[in-house]
Amino acid sequence: MIMASLLLMAGAKEMRVLVMTPTPKMHCENCENKIKKNLRFEKGVVKIETNVEAQTVTVTYDASKTNAENIQTAMKKIGYDTKVVSDKPQENRKKK
């Protein structure tokens, strides 16, 4: 039983949530789609959320496959410089 628990913990992914602000600013749905379309190919990216009003791009990623620097480099390739607002572990939410 203990061995099974250790194996599960060893295989657990460290999911992180990166929040960035892009420059130039996103202006419309096309800007959001451009970011989502291109970031989804970055290895380890699990979820991408954009918010034009708040000017944020939120990326949930597997830290064993990528990191914030790689995601920022991917953003730069499509024409956006970014400033990291936060990069922290994803909170585990237990289902009730």
Residue pairs with C-beta under 8 A, 6 or more apart in sequence:
13 62
13 63
13 64
14 62
14 63
14 64
14 89
15 46
15 60
15 61
15 62
15 63
15 89
15 90
16 60
16 61
16 62
16 63
16 68
16 87
16 88
16 89
16 90
17 58
17 59
17 60
17 86
17 87
17 88
17 89
17 90
18 58
18 59
18 60
18 61
18 68
18 71
18 84
18 86
18 87
19 56
19 57
19 58
19 84
19 85
19 86
19 87
20 56
20 57
20 58
20 59
20 71
20 72
20 75
20 82
20 83
20 84
20 85
21 55
21 56
21 57
21 82
21 83
21 85
22 35
22 55
22 57
22 75
22 80
22 81
22 82
23 80
23 81
23 82
23 83
24 79
24 80
25 55
26 32
26 35
26 50
26 52
26 55
26 57
27 52
28 52
29 52
31 50
31 52
32 50
32 52
34 78
35 48
35 50
35 57
35 75
35 78
35 80
36 48
36 50
38 74
38 77
38 78
39 45
39 48
39 57
39 59
39 71
39 74
39 75
40 48
41 74
42 61
42 66
42 70
42 71
42 74
43 65
43 66
44 61
44 62
44 63
44 64
44 65
44 66
44 70
45 59
45 60
45 61
45 66
45 71
46 60
46 61
46 62
47 58
47 59
47 60
48 57
48 58
48 59
48 60
49 57
49 58
49 59
50 56
50 57
50 58
51 57
51 58
56 85
57 75
57 82
59 71
60 90
61 67
61 71
68 84
68 87
72 82
72 84
75 81
75 82
76 82
